[in-house]
């Protein structure tokens, strides 16, 4: 079977699809010729390959998913997220709605025109059909997370594209989730296992983990939003959490293990994000490959080399994320300890994932052989060529607002040119985290579950596993968490940082207390700090002119722009607004709360 990253560009060029929102004025999809467009294996493969273009990818510009978490408490950005600040308007959901239904239309066109004779439906063809089921589930899940109750697009609506025919009511959110899981059952039963194509194609195990993520999202949403305007009409929290366990038990029988190869603690974790070929890492169930020779590349490596955290402007990783990580011996940190005013000491003896996620003393922004390592030392003219602090005095999008740059995904072989590091899309670790959380929510936690989830993840990372205990300094969500749930939430943030999960977690956990009135802070930049002393006098002046500090001298970069913090509307902003054009077209739709 041809490689996805070549075929996707070829197949996509023949798919001039438009959105669901203007069905009556849409462009036609390429029509089958002589009734045989999707009658054979080659046609089916080419069409499905085109649909891969809708999955996450790095672009030729920007940082992609690496900077996406400025929509959460993991990254502070000058170009801050409008949703976090309550600045969305009635049109803010239009693009996401359009993209979601456009992609569903493409998938349903496949099902509508799939005419492969039964005699020719071999395992490869059926696996391609399974990929279509996966993609239909994937895009319904995307819409569910953003809009809640939505119309389920389970057929090719073009066949009934009249005003009357498009009066389709939304399904309740739990009905949508059940539909998604049913599609993933179909997918799982048809798909090849990961080993067939080494994770470069959608596979059985990836479908299982996606199902676990769907069930976890819906189960926890229904639990934590049970008494607000976003509650499901029927609370099926326990049902969906039980589905996480059911899918997980099946996943455990697939013989997958976490990737553990590396000379030093943290090496295995880092390799998942800074490697060009993930085929030998069975933990990465689905991934996207890049190759300059094939004309498929990105600019993530170039941006990381320059210290960029957000391509749209100055930004930085938050102190909150840095404080989330444990010590390597498994103990909690005390963020009020004076030692954390020392930038270098902040990273000493910590969870190796912190070291691999955030730039720190001795780390390089690019090639291990040519790049200058980050090094903090009191500035002198004699040492200026070896001192290389964070870019607090930088310009444009290379300037750090917090002192914390991204290290995750830095290719230590990169010098210049096109980026070729691979992008993990679905990992086995996601399944372990989902299973652990569901078990804890259902009060099923046991040593056996701990050993195969939380303990396994921490030990792979180089962190000693200690039985969960209450951490007085842990993030306050505004409601009580057991020590087990506290540590699972910590683990999710540490294991999945800068991979696009944090906003979803905050939304399903009803975590507006972490957003409203806050913006996040950065490192300590007092006059006596080694961080501040590492700059030349001119750059020290620039920092003092441009970087706001709080009363205790910690970076507070948004204090001037957003003095009252984010103004997220907890009664409205957990869901996006359904576009007005959709409400006008489909009178059976109802707008989301407070929109």
C-alpha positions in Angstrom: 0.0 0.0 0.0 1.3 3.4 -0.9 2.6 5.7 1.7 0.1 8.1 3.2 2.2 11.2 3.2 2.6 10.9 -0.6 -0.8 9.8 -1.5 -2.7 12.3 0.6 -1.5 15.2 -1.5 -2.5 13.4 -4.8 -5.9 12.3 -3.6 -6.8 15.6 -1.9 -6.4 17.5 -5.2 -9.5 15.9 -6.6 -11.8 16.7 -3.6 -13.2 20.2 -4.1 -15.6 19.9 -1.1 -17.5 22.8 0.5 -19.1 23.0 3.9 -22.4 21.6 5.3 -23.4 25.1 6.1 -24.3 26.1 2.6 -25.5 22.8 1.2 -27.8 24.5 -1.3 -24.9 26.4 -2.9 -22.2 23.8 -2.5 -19.7 22.7 -5.1 -20.3 19.2 -6.4 -18.0 16.3 -5.3 -16.3 14.6 -8.1 -18.8 12.2 -9.6 -18.1 8.5 -10.2 -17.4 7.8 -13.8 -19.5 5.1 -15.4 -20.6 4.1 -11.9 -17.3 2.6 -10.9 -15.5 5.3 -9.0 -15.3 3.2 -5.7 -15.6 -0.3 -7.1 -12.0 -1.5 -6.7 -9.2 -1.5 -4.2 -7.1 1.2 -5.9 -10.0 3.6 -6.1 -10.9 3.0 -2.5 -7.4 3.4 -1.3 -6.8 6.6 -3.2 -10.0 8.1 -1.9 -9.3 7.2 1.7 -5.7 8.5 1.4 -7.2 11.9 0.6 -9.2 11.9 3.8 -5.9 11.6 5.8 -5.4 15.3 5.0 -8.1 16.1 7.6 -6.0 14.5 10.5 -3.7 16.6 12.6 -0.5 17.7 10.9 2.4 20.1 11.1 2.3 22.9 8.5 5.0 24.5 6.5 4.6 27.5 8.7 4.2 27.9 12.5 4.4 25.3 15.3 1.1 23.5 14.9 0.0 21.6 18.0 3.2 22.6 19.9 1.8 26.2 20.4 -1.9 25.3 20.4 -2.1 25.2 24.2 -2.1 29.0 24.5 -5.8 28.1 24.6 -5.1 26.8 28.1 -3.1 27.4 31.3 0.0 25.9 29.8 1.1 28.8 27.6 0.8 32.6 27.9 0.7 34.5 24.7 0.5 38.2 23.7 -2.0 37.1 21.1 -4.1 35.5 23.8 -7.0 33.1 23.2 -10.3 35.0 22.7 -12.4 32.1 24.2 -10.4 32.2 27.4 -11.0 36.0 27.7 -14.7 35.7 26.9 -14.3 37.5 23.6 -15.9 35.0 21.4 -19.0 36.2 19.5 -21.9 34.5 17.7 -19.8 33.7 14.7 -16.8 32.2 16.6 -17.9 28.7 15.9 -18.4 29.0 12.2 -15.1 27.8 11.0 -15.0 24.7 13.3 -18.6 23.8 12.4 -17.8 24.2 8.7 -14.7 22.1 8.9 -16.3 19.4 10.9 -19.3 18.9 8.6 -17.2 19.3 5.5 -15.0 16.5 6.6 -18.0 14.3 7.5 -19.5 15.0 4.1 -16.3 13.6 2.5 -16.5 10.5 4.6 -20.1 9.9 4.0 -19.6 10.3 0.3 -17.3 7.3 0.5 -19.9 5.2 2.2 -22.6 6.3 -0.3 -20.5 5.4 -3.3 -18.7 2.3 -2.0 -19.5 -0.4 -4.5 -16.8 -3.0 -4.1 -18.2 -6.4 -5.0 -18.3 -8.7 -2.0 -15.9 -11.2 -3.8 -13.2 -8.5 -3.9 -13.6 -7.3 -0.3 -10.4 -8.7 1.0 -8.9 -7.8 4.3 -7.0 -4.8 2.9 -10.2 -3.3 1.3 -12.2 -3.9 4.5 -9.5 -2.3 6.6 -9.8 0.8 4.3 -13.5 0.8 5.0 -12.7 0.6 8.7 -10.5 3.7 8.3 -13.6 5.6 7.0 -15.6 4.5 10.1 -12.7 5.8 12.2 -12.6 9.2 10.5 -16.4 9.6 10.8 -16.1 9.0 14.5 -13.1 11.3 14.7 -14.9 14.3 13.2 -18.1 13.7 15.2 -16.0 13.7 18.3 -14.4 17.0 17.3 -17.8 18.5 16.9 -19.2 17.0 20.1 -16.3 18.6 22.1 -16.9 22.0 20.6 -20.7 22.2 20.3 -22.2 19.5 22.5 -25.5 18.3 21.0 -25.2 18.2 17.2 -26.9 16.7 14.2 -25.4 13.3 13.5 -24.3 13.1 9.9 -24.7 9.3 9.4 -25.5 9.5 5.7 -24.7 11.5 2.5 -27.1 14.4 2.9 -26.7 15.7 -0.6 -29.3 13.1 -1.6 -31.9 15.2 0.3 -30.4 18.7 0.0 -33.5 20.8 0.1 -34.7 23.3 2.7 -37.2 20.7 4.0 -34.7 17.9 3.8 -32.1 19.7 5.9 -34.4 20.2 8.9 -32.4 17.8 11.0 -32.6 18.0 14.8 -29.5 17.7 17.0 -29.0 14.5 18.9 -28.4 14.8 22.6 -24.7 14.8 23.5 -24.9 11.3 25.0 -26.6 10.0 21.8 -23.8 11.5 19.7 -21.2 9.8 21.9 -23.0 6.5 21.6 -23.0 6.9 17.8 -19.3 7.7 17.8 -18.6 4.6 19.8 -20.7 2.4 17.5 -18.7 3.7 14.5 -15.5 2.8 16.4 -16.8 -0.7 17.0 -17.2 -1.1 13.2 -13.8 0.4 12.7 -12.1 -1.9 15.2 -13.7 -5.0 13.6 -12.5 -4.1 10.1 -9.1 -2.5 10.7 -5.7 -4.1 10.5 -3.6 -4.1 13.6 -0.9 -1.4 14.1 1.9 -3.9 13.0 0.6 -4.2 9.4 1.8 -0.7 8.4 3.8 0.3 11.5 1.4 3.0 12.6 1.4 5.0 9.4 -2.2 4.0 8.7 -5.3 4.1 10.9 -5.4 0.8 12.8 -7.3 -1.3 15.3 -5.4 -0.2 18.4 -5.7 3.5 17.4 -9.5 3.1 17.2 -9.6 1.5 20.6 -7.7 4.5 22.2 -9.9 7.0 20.3 -12.9 5.2 21.7 -11.5 5.4 25.3 -10.9 9.1 24.8 -14.4 9.6 23.6 -16.0 7.7 26.5 -13.7 9.4 29.0 -14.6 12.8 27.7 -18.4 12.2 27.7 -18.3 10.4 31.1 -16.4 13.1 32.9 -18.3 15.9 31.1 -21.6 14.5 32.3 -20.3 14.1 35.8 -18.8 17.5 36.3 -21.4 19.4 34.3 -24.3 17.5 35.9 -25.9 20.6 37.5 -25.2 23.4 35.1 -26.7 24.5 31.7 -24.4 22.1 29.9 -25.7 19.0 31.5 -26.8 16.1 29.4 -30.6 15.4 29.4 -29.8 12.0 30.8 -26.7 11.5 33.0 -24.9 8.5 31.7 -21.6 9.3 33.3 -21.1 5.8 34.8 -22.0 4.1 31.5 -19.4 6.0 29.5 -16.7 5.6 32.2 -17.5 1.9 32.2 -17.0 1.9 28.4 -13.5 3.2 29.0 -12.8 0.2 31.1 -14.3 -2.2 28.6 -12.3 -0.8 25.7 -9.2 -0.7 27.9 -9.4 -4.3 28.9 -9.5 -5.2 25.2 -6.6 -2.9 24.5 -4.5 -4.5 27.2 -4.8 -7.8 25.3 -3.1 -6.4 22.2 0.4 -6.8 23.6 1.4 -3.1 23.4 4.1 -1.6 25.7 5.4 1.8 26.3 8.6 2.8 24.4 11.5 2.6 26.9 14.7 2.7 24.8 17.2 5.3 25.9 20.5 5.8 27.8 19.2 8.3 30.2 15.9 8.9 32.0 13.6 10.9 29.7 15.3 9.8 26.5 12.5 7.4 25.6 9.9 10.0 26.2 11.8 12.6 24.2 12.3 10.3 21.3 8.5 10.1 20.7 8.6 13.7 19.6 12.1 14.4 18.2 12.4 11.4 15.9 11.8 11.2 12.1 10.7 7.6 12.1 8.3 6.2 14.7 7.6 2.9 13.0 9.7 1.0 15.6 8.0 2.6 18.6 4.9 0.5 19.1 3.5 2.9 21.7 2.9 5.4 18.8 -0.3 3.8 17.4 -0.8 6.4 14.6 1.6 9.0 13.3 2.4 11.3 10.4 5.6 11.0 8.5 7.5 13.9 6.8 10.2 13.8 4.1 11.8 16.7 2.3 12.6 14.3 -0.6 8.9 13.7 -1.1 8.0 17.4 -0.7 6.3 16.9 2.7 7.9 18.9 5.4 7.2 21.5 8.1 8.8 24.5 9.9 8.5 23.3 13.5 12.2 22.7 13.9 13.1 26.1 12.5 10.7 27.8 14.9 11.9 25.8 17.9 15.4 26.6 17.0 14.6 30.3 17.1 12.9 29.9 20.5 9.4 30.6 19.2 6.5 29.4 21.4 3.7 31.1 19.4 4.3 32.1 15.8 1.8 34.9 16.2 3.8 36.8 18.8 5.7 36.7 22.1 4.7 33.8 24.4 6.0 31.4 27.0 5.3 28.3 28.9 3.6 29.0 32.2 5.1 28.6 35.7 2.0 26.6 36.5 2.9 23.9 34.0 6.5 23.8 35.3 5.2 23.5 38.9 3.0 20.6 37.9 6.0 18.1 37.6 7.1 16.0 40.5 10.6 15.5 41.7 12.3 12.5 40.1 12.1 10.7 43.5 8.3 10.9 43.2 7.8 13.5 45.9 5.9 16.8 45.5 7.6 20.1 45.1 6.8 23.1 47.3 6.6 25.9 44.7 7.0 28.5 47.5 10.5 27.1 48.3 13.1 29.8 47.7 15.2 27.5 45.5 12.7 27.9 42.7 13.7 31.5 42.4 16.8 30.1 40.8 16.1 29.2 37.2 18.7 26.5 37.1 17.6 24.9 40.4 14.0 24.8 39.1 14.9 21.8 36.9 17.3 20.0 39.2 16.1 16.6 40.4 12.8 16.9 38.7 10.7 14.6 36.5 12.7 14.1 33.3 9.7 14.9 31.2 10.0 18.5 32.5 13.6 18.5 31.3 12.5 17.2 27.9 9.5 19.5 27.5 10.9 22.9 28.7 14.3 24.4 27.7 16.7 24.4 30.6 20.4 24.7 31.5 22.6 22.8 29.0 19.8 22.1 26.5 20.1 23.1 22.9 17.5 24.6 20.6 18.8 22.6 17.6 21.7 20.5 16.5 23.6 18.9 19.3 26.9 19.6 17.5 26.5 23.2 16.3 23.9 24.9 18.6 24.9 26.9 21.7 23.4 25.3 24.9 21.3 27.4 27.2 23.6 28.6 29.9 22.9 31.1 32.7 25.8 32.9 34.4 26.4 36.4 35.7 27.1 38.5 32.6 30.6 39.8 31.8 32.0 40.9 28.5 34.6 38.0 28.7 31.8 35.4 29.0 29.2 36.9 26.7 29.8 34.3 24.0 29.1 31.3 26.2 26.2 32.8 28.2 22.9 32.0 26.5 19.8 32.7 28.7 16.1 32.5 27.7 15.0 35.1 25.2 13.3 37.6 27.6 15.0 40.4 25.7 14.2 39.0 22.2 12.0 40.5 19.6 8.8 39.5 17.8 7.7 35.9 18.2 11.1 34.8 19.5 10.7 36.8 22.7 9.8 34.8 25.8 7.2 36.2 28.1 8.0 33.8 30.9 11.6 32.5 30.5 10.3 29.1 29.5 10.8 28.0 25.9 9.6 24.7 24.3 12.1 21.8 24.2 9.6 19.1 23.3 10.2 18.0 19.7 13.5 19.7 19.2 15.5 17.7 16.6 19.0 17.5 17.9 20.2 16.7 14.3 18.6 19.9 12.8 20.8 22.6 11.5 18.7 24.5 9.0 16.1 23.9 6.3 13.0 21.9 6.3 11.7 20.0 9.3 11.1 16.3 9.1 10.3 15.2 12.7 7.3 12.9 12.8 4.0 13.8 14.5 2.4 11.3 16.9 -1.4 11.4 16.5 -2.5 8.7 18.9 -0.4 7.1 21.6 -0.9 4.1 23.9 -0.1 6.3 26.8 -3.4 8.1 26.2 -5.2 4.8 26.7 -3.4 4.2 30.0 -4.3 7.7 31.3 -7.9 7.3 30.2 -8.2 3.9 31.9 -6.6 5.2 35.1 -9.0 8.1 35.3 -12.1 6.1 34.5 -11.2 3.5 37.2 -10.6 6.3 39.8 -13.9 8.0 38.9 -15.7 4.7 39.3 -13.9 4.0 42.6 -12.3 0.9 41.1 -8.7 2.0 41.8 -6.4 -0.9 42.8 -2.7 -1.7 42.9 -3.1 -3.7 39.7 -4.6 -0.7 37.9 -1.9 1.5 39.3 0.8 -0.8 38.2 -0.3 -0.9 34.6 -1.1 2.7 34.2 0.2 5.5 36.5 3.2 3.5 37.7 4.1 2.3 34.2 4.1 5.9 32.9 6.1 7.3 35.7 8.7 4.6 35.7 9.2 4.9 31.9 9.7 8.6 32.4 12.3 8.0 35.1 10.1 9.0 38.1 9.8 6.8 41.1 6.2 5.7 41.7 4.8 6.5 45.2 1.3 5.7 46.3 -0.9 8.8 45.8 -1.1 11.2 48.7 -2.7 14.6 49.2 -0.6 17.5 47.8 -1.6 20.7 49.6 -0.1 22.8 46.7 -1.9 21.0 43.9 -4.1 22.9 41.5 -7.4 24.0 43.1 -10.2 23.1 40.8 -12.9 24.5 43.1 -14.0 21.0 44.3 -12.5 18.1 46.2 -10.4 15.6 44.5 -9.2 12.3 46.0 -5.4 11.9 46.1 -5.7 9.3 43.2 -7.6 11.7 40.9 -5.2 14.5 41.8 -2.2 12.4 40.7 -4.0 11.2 37.6 -4.7 14.8 36.6 -1.1 15.7 37.3 0.1 12.8 35.2 -2.1 13.8 32.3 -0.7 17.3 32.3 2.9 16.1 32.5 2.6 13.3 30.0 0.5 15.2 27.4 1.8 18.7 27.7 2.0 20.7 24.5 0.2 17.9 22.6 -3.3 19.6 22.3 -5.1 17.9 25.2 -5.2 20.6 27.9 -8.2 22.6 26.8 -10.3 19.5 26.4 -9.4 18.5 29.9 -10.2 21.9 31.4 -13.6 21.9 29.6 -14.7 18.4 30.6 -13.5 18.9 34.2 -15.5 22.2 34.5 -12.2 23.9 35.4 -13.2 27.6 35.0 -11.6 28.3 38.4 -8.2 27.8 36.7 -9.1 30.4 34.0 -11.3 33.2 35.4 -9.3 36.1 36.8 -6.0 34.4 35.9 -3.5 34.6 33.0 -0.6 32.6 34.3 2.9 33.7 35.3 6.5 33.0 34.5 9.9 32.6 36.1 11.3 34.7 39.0 13.2 37.7 37.5 14.3 39.6 40.6 17.5 41.7 40.3 19.5 39.2 42.3 18.3 36.2 40.3 20.7 34.3 38.1 18.2 34.6 35.3 18.2 38.4 35.3 22.0 38.6 35.9 22.6 36.6 32.8 21.7 39.5 30.5 23.9 42.4 29.5 23.1 45.8 31.0 21.3 46.9 27.8 19.2 43.8 27.8 18.4 44.1 31.5 17.1 47.5 30.7 14.9 46.2 27.9 13.5 43.5 30.1 12.6 46.0 32.8 10.9 48.2 30.3 8.9 45.4 28.7 8.2 42.7 31.2 5.8 43.3 34.1 6.6 41.6 37.4 4.2 40.8 40.3 4.9 42.1 43.8 7.2 39.2 44.4 9.2 39.6 41.2 7.8 36.7 39.3 7.0 37.4 35.6 3.5 38.6 35.1 3.5 39.4 31.5 -0.2 40.0 30.9 -0.8 42.2 33.9 -0.9 45.4 31.8 -3.0 43.9 29.0 -5.4 41.9 31.1 -5.2 43.4 34.6 -8.2 41.4 35.8 -7.1 38.2 34.1 -9.1 36.1 31.6 -12.9 36.8 31.7 -14.0 33.4 30.6 -17.8 33.2 30.9 -18.5 30.0 32.8 -22.2 30.0 31.9 -21.4 30.3 28.2 -17.9 29.5 27.0 -17.7 25.8 27.7 -19.3 25.4 24.3 -18.9 27.3 21.0 -21.9 29.1 19.5 -23.7 27.3 16.6 -23.3 29.6 13.6 -26.3 31.9 12.9 -26.4 30.7 9.3 -27.0 27.1 10.5 -29.8 28.2 12.8 -31.4 30.1 9.9 -31.1 27.1 7.6 -32.1 24.4 10.0 -35.0 25.6 12.2 -34.8 22.5 14.4 -31.4 23.5 15.8 -31.2 25.2 19.2 -28.4 27.6 20.1 -26.0 26.7 22.9 -26.5 28.3 26.4 -26.2 32.1 26.7 -25.4 32.5 23.0 
